[in-house]
Amino acid sequence: MICCVIWDFNGTLIDDVQTAVCSVNDTLHKCGLPLTDVEQYRRNMDMPITRYYEKHFDLERVTFDFLSKEYHQGYERYRHLITCGKGAFETVRELHSRGVRQCVVSSFEQGKLLALLDEFGFLPYLDGVCGAEDDICESKVQRGSRWIKAQGIDPKTALVVGDLSHDRELAQAIGSECFLFSGGHQDKERLLECGCKVIDDLREVLEYEKKHQG
């Protein structure tokens, strides 16, 4: 039985991959380094985010604080490129109508997270929003674990849905099933290595929930 879905945000509920790539390219250009593209970006993406940056930048010469500031400024410049994730809104709305509790657990800063959730119409269908305290892309594991425990939800009835191998770490920490979405920030080949179910459309969550009703 599935009583709760814990959603990732960036790359899952919203498609902001092109926004991210454009922002990274602005910083690469400023540093006189070769630009990246969506395919390479998705292949190299990793968490913690420093693992991604070290594939493009010399972190002994360029500070993480600089890279983080540049990224978030660029993200705002290219925010207009963001679209809703494939099947995301329909899925969140339908799960709500079925009585399934839903929470977003994200590395995105809380204020920015709430603003985008509101912009894309998700907020009325959510029971919780757990963003970060700042723009440092920290682990989501503690916040996700804390929320599900505070809500008294049996982890075995929860499903974690995200687009990064890091989301599997959250699911493992909670003790829940995990679906990884292939349309986000990490390529499908990398996701398949995680051993989780990989989905190409978020509406597959609806089919899974229907099969696992009490």
matplotlib code that plots the C-alpha trace (Angstrom):
import matplotlib.pyplot as plt

x = [0.0, 1.3, 0.2, 2.9, 5.0, 8.2, 9.1, 12.4, 11.9, 14.6, 14.6, 11.6, 8.5, 10.1, 12.4, 15.1, 18.0, 18.4, 18.4, 21.1, 23.3, 23.0, 24.0, 27.0, 28.1, 28.1, 30.5, 32.7, 32.8, 33.8, 36.6, 37.8, 36.9, 35.2, 31.4, 29.2, 26.0, 22.9, 24.2, 27.6, 26.0, 23.6, 26.4, 28.6, 26.1, 26.8, 26.1, 27.4, 27.6, 31.3, 31.8, 30.2, 32.1, 35.5, 35.0, 35.0, 36.8, 40.0, 38.5, 41.9, 41.8, 38.0, 36.1, 32.9, 31.3, 32.1, 30.6, 27.5, 26.9, 27.5, 25.2, 22.3, 22.6, 22.6, 19.7, 17.6, 18.7, 17.5, 14.5, 12.2, 13.3, 11.9, 8.9, 6.8, 8.2, 6.7, 3.4, 4.3, 1.3, -1.3, 0.4, 0.6, -3.0, -4.4, -2.5, -3.9, -7.4, -6.7, -5.8, -2.1, 0.1, 2.9, 6.0, 8.7, 12.2, 14.8, 18.3, 16.8, 16.6, 13.2, 12.0, 12.9, 11.4, 8.1, 7.9, 8.4, 6.0, 3.4, 4.2, 3.6, 0.5, 1.8, 1.4, -2.3, -1.7, 1.3, 1.4, 5.0, 7.8, 11.3, 13.9, 17.4, 18.2, 20.6, 21.9, 24.4, 23.2, 23.3, 22.1, 18.3, 18.5, 18.2, 15.3, 13.4, 14.0, 12.9, 9.7, 8.5, 9.2, 7.4, 4.4, 4.3, 4.3, 5.3, 8.3, 7.2, 4.1, 6.2, 7.6, 10.6, 10.6, 13.6, 16.0, 19.4, 21.2, 21.2, 17.4, 18.0, 20.2, 17.2, 14.9, 17.4, 17.8, 14.1, 13.5, 11.2, 10.8, 12.4, 11.6, 14.2, 13.0, 15.0, 14.1, 16.1, 19.6, 21.3, 21.3, 19.4, 22.4, 23.7, 20.3, 20.0, 23.2, 21.4, 19.2, 15.9, 13.0, 13.7, 10.7, 10.4, 7.1, 6.0, 2.5, 3.9, 3.7, -0.1, -0.1, 2.1, 0.0, -3.2, -1.6, -0.6, -3.8, -4.8]
y = [0.0, 3.4, 6.2, 8.8, 10.0, 12.0, 14.0, 15.5, 18.9, 20.0, 17.7, 15.8, 18.0, 20.7, 20.4, 22.9, 21.0, 23.5, 26.3, 24.6, 24.0, 27.6, 28.8, 26.4, 27.5, 31.1, 30.3, 28.1, 30.9, 33.4, 31.1, 30.5, 26.8, 24.6, 24.7, 21.7, 20.5, 18.7, 15.2, 15.8, 17.6, 14.7, 12.2, 14.0, 15.2, 13.9, 14.6, 16.2, 18.9, 19.4, 16.1, 17.6, 20.9, 19.1, 17.5, 21.0, 23.4, 23.3, 23.7, 24.7, 27.8, 28.4, 28.4, 26.5, 29.7, 31.4, 28.6, 28.4, 32.2, 32.2, 29.2, 30.7, 34.0, 32.2, 30.1, 33.3, 34.6, 31.5, 30.8, 31.4, 28.1, 26.0, 23.8, 21.4, 17.8, 15.2, 14.1, 15.9, 18.1, 15.5, 13.0, 15.2, 16.3, 12.8, 11.4, 14.1, 13.2, 9.6, 10.7, 10.0, 12.3, 14.1, 16.0, 17.7, 17.2, 19.3, 20.7, 24.0, 26.9, 26.9, 30.4, 29.8, 26.3, 27.6, 30.3, 27.8, 25.3, 28.0, 29.3, 25.8, 25.1, 22.3, 23.8, 23.1, 19.4, 19.0, 18.1, 19.2, 21.2, 20.6, 22.8, 23.8, 26.8, 28.3, 27.9, 25.2, 22.0, 19.9, 16.3, 15.8, 12.7, 14.3, 16.5, 13.8, 11.3, 13.9, 14.8, 11.2, 10.5, 13.6, 12.7, 9.2, 7.6, 4.0, 4.1, 0.9, 2.8, 5.6, 6.0, 8.3, 9.7, 11.7, 12.1, 11.5, 8.5, 10.7, 10.2, 6.4, 7.3, 9.1, 6.1, 3.8, 6.0, 6.1, 2.4, 3.2, 2.1, 4.4, 5.3, 7.3, 9.5, 9.4, 12.9, 14.9, 15.9, 12.5, 10.2, 7.0, 4.8, 6.1, 5.7, 2.1, 1.3, 2.1, -1.0, 1.0, 1.1, 3.8, 5.6, 7.8, 9.4, 10.4, 9.1, 5.6, 6.5, 6.5, 3.0, 1.8, 3.4, 1.9, -1.6, -1.1, 0.3, -1.2]
z = [0.0, -0.9, 1.5, 0.7, -2.1, -1.4, -4.5, -5.6, -7.2, -9.7, -12.7, -11.4, -10.8, -13.0, -16.0, -15.4, -17.1, -19.9, -17.3, -15.3, -18.4, -19.6, -16.1, -15.9, -19.4, -18.4, -15.6, -17.8, -20.4, -17.7, -16.6, -20.2, -20.1, -22.7, -22.6, -21.8, -23.4, -22.0, -22.8, -21.1, -18.2, -17.5, -17.8, -15.4, -12.8, -9.3, -5.7, -3.6, -6.3, -5.8, -7.5, -10.6, -10.5, -10.1, -13.5, -15.1, -12.7, -10.7, -7.2, -5.8, -8.0, -8.2, -4.9, -4.4, -3.0, -6.3, -8.4, -6.2, -6.5, -10.2, -10.7, -8.8, -10.5, -13.9, -12.8, -12.4, -15.8, -17.5, -15.2, -18.1, -19.7, -16.9, -17.8, -15.8, -15.6, -17.9, -16.4, -13.1, -12.5, -13.5, -11.3, -8.2, -8.6, -9.1, -6.1, -4.0, -5.2, -4.2, -0.6, -1.0, 1.1, -0.8, 0.3, -1.7, -0.3, -2.2, -2.1, -3.4, -1.0, 0.8, -0.3, -4.0, -3.8, -2.5, -5.1, -8.0, -6.5, -6.3, -9.9, -11.3, -9.3, -7.1, -3.6, -3.0, -3.5, -1.1, 2.6, 3.1, 1.6, 2.9, 1.2, 2.2, 4.5, 1.9, -1.6, -0.7, -2.3, 0.9, 1.4, 1.5, 3.6, 7.0, 6.1, 4.4, 7.2, 9.8, 7.9, 7.5, 11.1, 12.3, 10.3, 11.7, 8.3, 7.9, 5.5, 3.9, 2.6, 1.1, -2.4, -3.1, -6.7, -8.0, -10.9, -9.2, -7.6, -4.5, -4.3, -3.8, -0.8, 0.7, 0.0, 1.6, 4.6, 5.1, 4.2, 1.2, -2.4, -5.0, -8.6, -10.6, -13.4, -16.6, -17.8, -15.3, -14.4, -14.6, -17.6, -17.8, -18.0, -14.6, -13.0, -14.2, -12.3, -9.0, -9.2, -8.8, -11.1, -13.7, -15.3, -18.4, -17.4, -13.9, -14.6, -14.1, -10.4, -10.7, -12.1, -9.3, -6.6, -8.1, -8.0, -4.4, -2.9, 0.4]

ax = plt.figure().add_subplot(projection="3d")
ax.plot(x, y, z, "-o")
ax.set_aspect("equal")
plt.show()
